[in-house]
Amino acid sequence: MALLPLIIQIVTGIIGGHAVSGALKQSALGPIGRSIAGALGGVGGTAILSSLGAGDLNSAMGALAGSAISGVAGGGIVSGGIGAILGMLKK
């Protein structure tokens, strides 16, 4: 059961990363870069939210739903941030 939330965080992080990068029309990261940044952001975002006391979020909605929501958010934030930084550096 410990592996399933991690898989959900990675997959939803990738989805969030691609969604934010696509919405912001960022081309600084390619598809592989978006996937890597999103996956890392999905896992990292969940870890950060859990350490900040968002464990109540997971218990209220269930661990899997909490992992999915924090994975999408974390993946989107990291992918969007990295894409914005790389975009500024290319100019």
Sequence and secondary structure as in RCSB ss.txt:
>XXXX:A:sequence
MALLPLIIQIVTGIIGGHAVSGALKQSALGPIGRSIAGALGGVGGTAILSSLGAGDLNSAMGALAGSAISGVAGG
GIVSGGIGAILGMLKK
>XXXX:A:secstr
  HHHHHHHHHHHHHHHHHHHHHTT  SS HHHHHHHHHHHHHHHHHHHHHTTTHHHHHHH HHHHHHHHHHHHH
HHHHHHHHHHHHHHH 
